Amino acid sequence: MRKYEIMFIVRPTLGEDEIKKVIKDFGKILTSNGAKIVNEKDMGQRELAYEIKKFKTGYYYVYNVEAKDDAATKEFDRLALISKDVIRHLIVREED
């Protein structure tokens, strides 16, 4: 099993319910593509180091995931790039 850490930032202009929906939807993307979410962490709203898409803050969220292949992370990456709600994301493969 490959282990990944996925961190993404949701835009701060969304309401609390909308943020939870975005997080839930991206979690479903991972699980429906064969990944298992081992841990998830809501890091809350934080100030960005620099302005991204005219936003100075964002809601940080982290998933720790296990998957047999990279299909789930590739799909997450593809949809996060398209999404207007995710302003930045990072997928890191952890060492075994």
C-alpha positions in Angstrom: 0.0 0.0 0.0 1.2 3.5 -0.8 0.7 6.2 1.7 -0.1 9.8 0.8 -0.7 13.1 2.6 -3.1 15.4 0.9 -3.3 19.0 2.1 -5.7 21.4 0.5 -7.0 25.0 1.1 -10.6 25.9 0.7 -11.5 29.5 -0.2 -12.6 31.5 2.8 -15.7 33.1 1.2 -17.7 29.9 1.6 -20.1 29.3 4.5 -19.4 26.7 7.1 -21.8 24.2 5.6 -20.3 24.7 2.1 -16.8 24.1 3.4 -18.0 20.8 5.0 -19.6 19.8 1.8 -16.4 20.5 -0.2 -14.3 18.4 2.3 -16.9 15.6 2.2 -17.0 15.6 -1.6 -13.2 15.4 -1.9 -13.2 12.6 0.7 -15.7 10.7 -1.5 -13.5 11.2 -4.5 -10.7 9.4 -2.7 -12.7 6.5 -1.3 -14.6 5.9 -4.6 -11.3 5.5 -6.4 -10.0 2.8 -4.1 -8.2 4.8 -1.4 -8.7 4.4 2.3 -8.7 7.5 4.5 -6.5 6.7 7.5 -6.7 10.1 9.2 -8.2 13.5 8.5 -7.4 16.8 10.2 -9.2 20.1 10.1 -6.6 22.8 10.6 -9.1 25.7 10.5 -8.8 29.1 8.9 -5.2 30.4 8.7 -3.5 33.3 7.1 -1.7 32.5 3.8 2.0 33.2 3.5 1.2 35.1 0.3 -2.0 36.0 -1.6 -3.5 33.2 -3.7 -6.2 34.1 -6.2 -6.8 37.4 -4.3 -7.4 35.5 -1.0 -5.3 36.3 2.1 -6.7 33.4 4.3 -8.1 29.9 3.7 -9.4 26.8 5.4 -6.7 24.2 5.6 -7.6 20.5 5.6 -5.3 17.3 5.6 -6.1 13.7 4.6 -3.7 10.8 5.3 -4.6 8.1 2.7 -3.5 4.6 1.8 -4.0 3.3 -1.7 -2.9 0.4 -3.9 -2.1 2.7 -6.8 -2.2 6.4 -7.7 -5.6 6.4 -9.3 -7.3 8.1 -6.4 -4.7 10.8 -6.0 -4.6 11.5 -9.7 -8.4 12.0 -9.7 -8.2 14.2 -6.6 -5.5 16.3 -8.3 -7.6 16.6 -11.5 -10.7 17.7 -9.7 -8.9 20.0 -7.3 -7.4 21.9 -10.2 -10.8 22.3 -11.8 -12.6 23.3 -8.5 -13.3 26.9 -7.8 -13.5 26.1 -4.1 -10.0 24.7 -3.7 -7.5 27.5 -4.0 -4.4 25.3 -3.5 -3.6 21.6 -2.9 -0.5 19.4 -2.4 -0.2 15.7 -2.6 2.9 14.1 -1.0 3.8 10.4 -1.2 5.1 9.3 2.2 8.0 6.9 2.6 7.2 3.4 3.6 
